[in-house]
């Protein structure tokens, strides 16, 4: 599962929260589930001012969607019979050993599986929302992904995006 920390305010967006938003975009397999490995980064010189504006607006929209989804994820886990702490313990075990801990009851395993399925559906919903947000800003998903890749390699391009968000 992705980090369930909630970012509080889009108005108070800082460089750190922008990086977090971009990180979540990448962690979710880049918008629309397109493999980042097949994308060629957009050279910074090839990213127009209009595209930077579109990208920045899309990124802000994605951050808003992220905040909502993260709250949903926290509600799902926190409201479950496992609670956040036990879910985290089981999930850490699954991620490190490939199996649930030996002390997990059958009921806990069933609850864990149900939560994971629900969280997966929430993540799929977020991917669809992100693609819609990108397209609403006038970029296609492939171009957005190429700009994401370019930003990872070009700090000046990232600074231009941040500048357009202020």
C-alpha positions in Angstrom: 0.0 0.0 0.0 1.1 3.5 -0.5 1.7 5.9 2.3 -1.5 6.9 4.0 -0.2 10.3 5.3 -2.7 13.0 4.5 -1.6 16.3 2.9 -3.7 19.0 4.5 -4.1 22.0 2.2 -3.7 22.6 -1.5 -3.5 26.4 -0.7 -0.4 25.8 1.5 1.3 23.7 -1.2 5.0 23.7 -0.6 7.9 22.3 -2.6 7.8 19.3 -0.4 4.1 18.6 -1.0 4.6 19.1 -4.7 7.3 16.5 -4.7 5.0 14.2 -2.7 2.3 14.7 -5.3 4.7 13.9 -8.1 6.0 10.9 -6.1 2.5 9.5 -5.7 2.0 9.9 -9.5 5.1 7.9 -10.1 4.3 5.3 -7.3 0.9 4.6 -8.9 2.6 3.5 -12.1 2.4 7.0 -13.6 -1.0 8.3 -14.7 -3.1 5.7 -16.4 -0.9 2.8 -15.5 1.4 3.4 -18.4 4.8 1.9 -17.8 7.4 4.6 -17.2 10.0 2.4 -18.8 8.3 2.8 -22.2 8.2 6.6 -22.0 10.9 8.7 -23.5 11.5 11.8 -21.3 10.5 15.1 -22.9 13.7 17.2 -23.3 13.2 20.4 -21.2 13.6 22.6 -24.2 10.7 20.8 -25.8 8.3 21.6 -23.0 6.4 24.7 -23.9 5.3 27.4 -21.4 1.7 26.4 -22.1 2.5 22.7 -21.3 4.1 23.8 -18.1 1.0 25.6 -17.1 -1.2 22.7 -18.1 1.1 20.3 -16.2 1.1 22.5 -13.1 -2.7 22.7 -13.1 -3.0 19.0 -13.6 -0.5 18.4 -10.8 -2.5 20.6 -8.4 -5.7 18.7 -9.4 -4.0 15.4 -8.8 -2.9 16.6 -5.4 -6.5 17.4 -4.5 -7.7 14.0 -5.7 -4.8 12.4 -3.7 -5.9 14.1 -0.5 -9.4 12.7 -0.9 -8.3 9.2 -1.7 -5.8 9.2 1.1 -8.6 10.1 3.5 -10.7 7.3 2.1 -7.8 4.9 2.5 -7.3 5.9 6.1 -11.1 5.5 6.7 -11.0 2.0 5.2 -8.1 0.8 7.3 -8.9 2.7 10.5 -12.5 1.7 10.4 -11.7 -2.0 9.9 -11.7 -4.6 12.6 -7.9 -4.7 12.3 -7.3 -1.0 12.8 -4.3 0.8 11.4 -1.6 -0.7 13.6 -2.5 -4.3 13.1 -3.1 -3.8 9.4 0.4 -2.2 9.2 1.9 -5.2 11.0 0.3 -7.7 8.7 1.1 -5.6 5.6 4.8 -5.2 6.6 5.0 -9.0 7.1 3.4 -9.6 3.7 5.8 -7.1 2.0 9.0 -8.5 3.7 8.3 -12.2 3.9 5.6 -12.7 1.3 3.3 -14.1 4.0 1.1 -13.0 6.8 2.6 -13.3 10.3 2.3 -16.6 12.1 0.2 -15.0 14.9 -2.4 -13.7 12.5 -5.8 -15.3 13.1 -8.0 -16.6 10.2 -10.3 -13.6 10.8 -7.4 -11.2 10.6 -6.2 -12.7 7.4 -9.7 -12.4 5.9 -10.0 -8.8 7.0 -6.6 -8.0 5.7 -7.5 -9.5 2.3 -10.8 -7.6 2.1 -9.0 -4.3 3.0 -6.3 -4.9 0.4 -9.0 -5.5 -2.3 -10.9 -2.3 -1.2 -7.7 -0.3 -1.2 -6.8 -1.6 -4.7 -10.1 -0.5 -6.0 -9.5 3.0 -4.4 -6.1 3.2 -6.1 -7.6 2.2 -9.5 -10.2 5.0 -9.0 -7.4 7.4 -8.3 -5.6 6.4 -11.5 -8.8 7.0 -13.5 -9.3 10.4 -11.7 -5.7 11.4 -12.5 -6.0 10.6 -16.1 -9.2 12.7 -16.3 -7.6 15.6 -14.5 -4.6 15.5 -16.9 -6.9 15.4 -20.0 -9.1 18.2 -18.6 -6.0 20.4 -18.6 -5.4 19.8 -22.3 -2.5 17.3 -22.0 -2.8 13.7 -23.1 -1.6 11.1 -20.6 1.5 10.1 -22.6 2.7 13.7 -22.8 2.1 14.2 -19.0 4.1 11.1 -18.3 6.9 12.3 -20.6 7.0 15.6 -18.7 7.1 13.7 -15.4 10.1 11.7 -16.6 11.8 14.9 -17.8 11.3 16.6 -14.4 13.1 13.7 -12.7 16.1 14.5 -14.8 16.0 18.3 -15.1 15.8 20.4 -11.9 15.3 23.6 -13.9 12.2 22.2 -15.5 10.9 21.3 -12.1 11.6 24.9 -11.0 9.7 26.2 -14.0 6.7 24.0 -13.0 6.9 25.2 -9.4 7.1 28.8 -10.5 3.9 28.5 -12.5 2.1 27.1 -9.5 2.8 30.2 -7.3 
